[in-house]
Amino acid sequence: MKSLLNYIVLLLLLNAQVFADDQYIPNSGDAELDNSLLLIHTNINRKSKTKLSHFVDKVAADFQVPVGRVEELFNVYEFKSADVLMSISIADVSGEPLQNIAGVYSKNKEKGWEYTLKQMNIKKDSKVFNQIKKDLAAEY
């Protein structure tokens, strides 16, 4: 009986770890933007190569960014799909180099996108911020 209980506890701990690893908290400081980021994260599953490939191609075409740059955000910075789109949108709208944005966010993921936006001097409800929200609300 005791070993069965230990087995169940071990199973619960392993499952909790699996769910914790997939947890995504964008923390942009804006509920609408967070919802868009969460929706993108949910809809683009890295395990589905077809869906991910389509996402990479669409983002590259929409923002006129080389496919290799988009893939770099996944492979080098280990970003989630929502983070890839957020980084590219910020770079596109603000004119800030993509590597700068990716570097700041990568080093400060635990602080969320709100911190990165502040570091890029992008204020909530500014034209730049509102364009980023539009970009992320697009069909992805």
Protein Blocks (a to p, Z undefined) as FASTA:
>chain_A
ZZmmmmmmmmmmmmmmmmmmmpccfknopaklmmmmmmmmmmmcfklmmlmmmmmmmmmm
mnopafklmmmmmmmnopafklmmmmmmmmmmnopafklmmmmmmmmmmnojmlmmmmno
paehiaklmmmmmmmmmcZZ
